[in-house]
Amino acid sequence: MTGEPDTPRTDNGTPTPDELREQVERSRDELGRTIEALAGKADLKAQAGRKTAQVADRIHETAAHTAELLKHATPEPVLDRADRVVTAARTHHRPLVVAGCAALVVFLLVRRGCRHR
């Protein structure tokens, strides 16, 4: 069955029990590898996780590249002013949060008032 001329055969040309065991063992090994390969392809959750990680990496790379381009294209006085604004916002975050909430409430009230007219 294996096609090898030097393998022992029984008198009537059929494989010996040892040959059959070897063939069965090889078939099991091949089948096991095939099943593992198919299981890997069928694991959609793992595939989605890998794809998500790839996309996230590309997004981070693009964002970093864009930030560098923007930093190089922005004049130095604007960068200095933006840095001061960020520093001020970090040190005085409570008034900014209160002002943001107040602006949101005013916006919602105005929007609600416009609907009732």
C-alpha positions in Angstrom: 0.0 0.0 0.0 2.9 2.4 0.7 4.4 1.6 -2.7 7.8 1.0 -1.2 9.4 -2.1 -2.8 11.5 -3.1 0.3 8.6 -3.3 2.8 7.7 -6.7 3.9 4.4 -8.1 2.8 2.5 -11.2 3.6 2.5 -14.1 1.1 -0.6 -12.8 -0.6 0.7 -9.2 -1.0 -1.4 -7.5 1.7 0.3 -5.3 4.3 1.4 -6.9 7.6 -0.2 -5.8 10.9 2.9 -3.7 11.7 2.6 -1.9 8.4 -1.1 -1.3 9.0 -0.3 0.1 12.4 2.3 2.5 11.0 -0.1 3.6 8.3 -2.8 4.3 10.9 -0.3 6.2 13.1 0.8 8.4 10.1 -2.8 9.0 9.2 -3.6 10.0 12.8 -0.6 12.4 12.8 -1.6 14.0 9.5 -5.3 14.2 10.6 -4.3 15.9 13.9 -2.2 18.5 12.0 -5.0 19.1 9.6 -7.6 19.5 12.4 -5.3 22.0 14.2 -4.8 24.0 11.0 -8.6 24.0 10.4 -9.3 25.0 14.0 -6.9 27.9 13.7 -8.7 29.1 10.6 -12.1 28.6 12.2 -11.2 30.6 15.4 -13.0 33.8 14.4 -12.5 35.4 17.8 -8.7 35.0 17.5 -8.7 36.2 13.9 -10.7 39.2 14.9 -8.4 40.0 17.8 -5.3 39.8 15.5 -7.0 42.0 12.9 -8.1 44.5 15.6 -4.5 44.7 16.9 -3.2 45.3 13.4 -5.7 48.1 12.7 -5.0 49.7 16.1 -1.3 49.6 15.4 -1.9 51.3 12.0 -4.1 53.9 13.6 -1.5 54.7 16.3 1.3 54.9 13.7 -0.8 57.2 11.5 -1.8 59.4 14.5 1.9 59.7 15.5 2.9 60.5 12.0 0.2 63.1 11.6 1.1 64.7 15.0 4.7 65.0 13.8 3.7 66.6 10.5 1.4 69.0 12.4 4.1 69.9 14.9 6.6 70.7 12.1 4.0 72.7 10.1 2.8 74.8 13.1 4.7 78.0 13.8 6.6 78.1 17.0 4.5 81.0 18.6 1.3 79.0 18.1 2.9 75.9 19.7 4.0 78.0 22.7 0.5 79.5 23.1 -1.1 76.1 22.8 1.3 74.8 25.5 0.4 77.6 27.8 -3.3 77.0 27.3 -2.9 73.3 28.0 -0.9 74.0 31.2 -3.5 76.5 32.3 -6.3 74.0 31.6 -4.6 71.4 33.7 -4.0 73.6 36.7 -7.5 75.1 36.6 -9.6 72.2 35.5 -12.5 72.6 37.9 -13.6 76.0 36.5 -13.4 74.6 33.0 -15.5 71.6 34.0 -18.1 73.9 35.6 -18.1 76.2 32.5 -18.5 73.1 30.2 -21.4 71.8 32.2 -23.1 75.2 32.3 -22.6 75.5 28.5 -24.2 72.1 28.0 -27.2 73.0 30.2 -27.7 76.3 28.3 -27.4 74.4 25.0 -30.0 71.8 26.1 -32.4 74.5 27.3 -32.1 76.5 24.2 -32.6 73.4 22.0 -35.6 72.4 24.1 -37.1 75.8 23.8 -36.7 75.8 20.0 -38.7 72.5 19.8 -41.7 73.8 21.6 -42.2 76.8 19.4 
